[in-house]
Amino acid sequence: MSNKKHITIYDIARELQLSAATVSRSLKNSPSISQKTRQLVQETATRKGYRPNAVASNLRRQKTNTIGMIVPRLDSYFIATVLAGFETVINPAGYHLIISQSFERVEKEIANAITMFNSRVDALIVSLAADTTDTSHFDPFIAKGVPVFYFDRVPKKDTCRKFVLDNFEASVALTSHMIEQGCRKIVHISGNITKNVYNDRLNGYKKALVDHGLEVNHNYIITNDLSFQSGIEAAEKILSLNPLPDGVFAANDMCAAACLQTLKEKGIRIPDDIAVAGFNNDPVSRMVEPRLTTINYPGDLMGKLVATSLVDKLNGKSPVKISGTQIIKSELLKRGSTCRING
């Protein structure tokens, strides 16, 4: 651990035998200070590794004009679209975004929350890590009156502002479509069902089966991390089931695409033998053959809605205490991986 001392304007003033006020004005390039002195101070500051104390400045202003965001991973197409939509709103409003990722670990999420709190962000946006069950690490923000908004993966409590997709209804629609295409033995590949998104998608799948008079076979429910590798492993498990399923609905497109490709390599005809569907409308859904039936999850729209609501709150256009859930509608995209019947 480095014990190197943090350099202040007083250290520079002491070395140059100037007042702290002169050093401060020189660093701000004030015309009231001679160019020679300004240059000397700035060169000394660079040499000594001086960094302005933004936190102290922010404390004086009581506002940082920064919004913190904690997400599970930045290499997600969905998260990327949310960020794009979010920044189109907050940047023109004069706010900057600080992003950190939890890598799906609650301990990292807690560390990120502490960093954001100490950075005195004006608000915090969160999509929860896979293993987060307790959100008390965000309580200090609430206690300080800092807005905390959740999106996509949200806590169960009703006392917070949440933005989610209609995961349950979307899953009912997708599963019903597969049944209408002749599927009767549909495998569902789910993520961690402690997360609202995967629990809702699983329950929507079950509801559609029951509505169509089909049995919910728990041997047909596979839970994994929905990665590409897990899609391959799921396909191998599916091929070992007896009787062989005639449909697969994976809770994201990456896993579905890997599963589809592996089944094809094993001689399975898609969709004639086994229909395959995903969720999220990631670019990979259009790169496999046949193209993947999926649910369009409008991340950019979600980002804009979250940002607009948050900026309104920060600018005093919405109540100080705000809660409730905003549900964003999705769209079923029917493609070749499931469409056995014309029309």
N, C-alpha and C positions, 0 to 999 in steps of 0.2 A: 504494500500500500504506500502511495506517495504521500510524503509529509510536506510537500512543497507549499509554501505560504501563498495565500491568495493576495495578489497585488492590488492595492487600493490607490486612489488619487493622493492619499496622504504620503504613501511611500514615494511616489513620483515627486511630490512637492518637496519632501525632505531631501531627496537626492539632488534636486535642481535648485534648492533654496528659494522656492517660490511658495506663494500661498496656495492652499487647496482650491480656493475660488478661481485663481488664475489658471491652475491646471484644468479645472472643470470647464472653464470657458474655452480654453485652448483645444480641449478634446472635442468640444462642440463646434469648433472652427469659428468662434465668435470674432467679428471684425474689430471688436474693442481691444483685442490682444494683437500685438505686432506679429507679422508673418514669421519673423525669425523665432519668436518665442513659441508660437503655435507649432512650428516645424520641429523645434527641439523637444517639446513636450510629446508630440505624436511619435517621434522616433524613439524616445525613451520608453513610452508606453508599449510600443511594438517590441522593443528589445527585451523588456521585462515580462512580456506576456500578459499585459493588463487586459482585462475584459470588463466592460461596463456591468454594473450590478442592476440588471433588468428587474430583479425581484424588488429591490428597494424602490426603484422608480415606479413599479406597478403598485406597490403598497401606498405610495403617496397619491396615486390616481384612483386607487380602489377599483381598478378595472384593467384587465390585461388584453382585452380584445382577442383572446384566444379561446378556442373550443377544443376540448380533449375528446378523443375517440379511442375506445378499446374494442378491438375486433379479434375473433379467433385466429384468422390467418389473412394475410394480404395477398396470397397467391390464389385467391378464390375469384372467379369471374363475377359472381354475384356481388361480393364485397367491393370489387373494383367499380361495378356499375353504380352501387350505392354511393361510393365516394365521389364519383363523377357528378352525380346529380346533386349531392350535398354541397359540393364546392361551387356549383353554378349559382347557388343562392347566398351562401355565407360570404364569399369573397366580395361581391358588389356591396354587401351590407357592412363591409369594413372589418370582418372577422377573419382570423387565421386558424388553421387546423393543425393540431398536434395529434399524430396517430401512433398508437402502439398496438402490438399484437400479443395475445396471450398464449399462442401456440397450443390452444386447447387445454391449458393447465390452469387450474384455479390459483395456484400459488403465484404464477406469473401474472395473472390478472390482478391479484391483490397488490403485488409489487408495483404494477403499472398504475393502479388506483392511487397508491401513496405518492408516486411521482407526480401524477396529475394534480393531486391535492396540494402538494408542496409547490407546484408551479403556479398555483392560484388561477387555474382555468376558470373562465366565466360560466362554463357549462360543461357537462360530460354526456357523451353518447356511448352506449354500450350494447354490444351483442355478446352474450355470455359464452364462456368456454364450455367445453363438453362436460366437464366434471363439476361445474359450479352448482351447488345446491343451496348455499347460504350467501345472500348478497349484503350482509351487514358491513362489508368493507366499503360500501358506498354510503353508509349512514353519515359519516363526517361531512360529506357534501351537502346532504339534506339539512343537517344541523346548522350549516353555515348559510343556508339559503341558496346554494348553488343548484340549478336545475340538473336533474339526471333523467335522461330519456333512454329508453331501451328500444331496440328494433330487432326483428327477426327472431332471435333466441332471447326470450324475455322471461322474467320471474313470474311466479304464479300470483303474487300479491296484487291487490287491486289499488294500492295507494300510490301507483307510479304511472307515468305516461308511457304507453307502449304502442308500437307500430308493427303490425304483423300481416302476413298474407293469409288469405282464407284457406289455410292448409287442409282443413278437414273437408270442406266442400270441394276443393280442387281434387283431392284424393278420391272422393266419392265419384266425381265426374270421370276421372281417368279410369278407375277400376270398372265402372259401369260401361264405359266405352269398350274395354277389353272383353267384358262379358257379352256385350252386343255383337262383338266380332267372333263369338263362338267359344271363347275361353271359359273353362269350367274349373280348372285346377291351377290357380294363380299363386305363384310364390311372391311374397313381399320381402324385399331386402330393406331393412330399416337401420337407421342410426341409433344413437343412444336415446332410448325412449323417456329418459328423465327430462329431455329437452322438449319444449312445447311443439317445435316444428315436426319432429319425428313421431312424437306421440299422437299428434293430430293426424298426420298422414297414415299412421297405422290404424287409428280408429276409423278414419274415412274408408280405408280399404275394407275393414271388417263390416262396416255399415253397408257398403255396396253389396258385399257377398250376401249378407242377411236379407237385404231388400230384394235380391233376386233368387232367394230360396236356396242359396248354396251354403255348404258347411264351412265354418272357419277351422281349417286344419292347422294346428300349431306347428306341425312338422314343416309347413310351408312358410313359416316366418323365420327369416334369417336376420340376425343382428350383427353388424360389424361397423367398421369406421368409415364405410362408403368410399374407400380409396380405390384406385385403379387395381391394385393388387388384390384387394378384397373382392372386387368384381370377378376377377379370374377364379379365385378360390370358391366364390359363391356358385359360379357356373359348374365347377367340378362337383360340388355338393348336389346341385340340382340334377345333374346327370346320374347321380347315384340313387335318386329317389325312385320308389316304385309304388304306384304308377308314376310315369314320367309326367311332370307338369306340362301344361300347354300355354302358360303365360308367366311372365316375370315382370313385376313392377318394382323398380329400385327407387329409393327415396332421393337419389340425385343422378345426374346424367353421367358423371364420370364412372361411377360404379356400373350403371346400366350399359354404357358403351363397352366397357371391358368384358362384362358378362356376355353381351351380344357377340362380340368378336370371338370370344373363346368358344361359345356354343357353335358358331359357324365353323370354326376350325375343327370341331369334333363331328362335323357332318350334319348338324341340325339346320334345317331350313327355317329361315326367319322371314315372315311370321307364320308360315304354313304349319310347321311342327310346334314351334314355341314363339309366341308373340312377346316382344320386349318393349317396355316403356320406362322412361326416366322422369326427372323432375328438375326444373330450373331454367331450361332452355339455354344451357351453356353452348358455346361454339362447337364443342365435341359432338353435340347431338346432330349437327348437320355434316359432320365429317365421316361418320360411319355409313355403311351400306348394308341394308336400307337405312335411310335417315330415321332418327329416333323420335317416336311419339313422346311428347313431354308436356310439361306445364310451363307456360311463359310466366316467369316471376319478374315483374318490372322493377328491378333494383334501382334504376335511375329515378323512377317516379317515387319510390319509397324514400330515397335520399332527399329529393326535393321537398316532399311532404314533411319529413322530420326537420329539415333545415328551416323551412318556412315557419313551422310551429315554434321552433326554438328561437329564431330571430324575433318573432312577434313577442315571445315571452321576455326575452332580454331587453327589448325596447319598450316594455310596459304595455303591450297591446293585448295581453292575455292575463288571466288571474295569476296572482302570486303562487297560490297552491293549485296545481294542475294535475289531474290524473285521468284515467280512462284509456281505452284501447281503440285505435283506429285500424280498421281492417281494410286491406287493399285487395281488390279483386284480381283474379288471375284469368288465364285463358288456356284452354285445352288445345294443343296443337297436334292434330291427327296426321301421322306420317306413315311411311311404308312399313315400319317395324311392327305395327299392330294391325294394319288395315288389310283384312282378308276378304271383306265383302265390299263390293262397289256400292256407292251411294251413301 
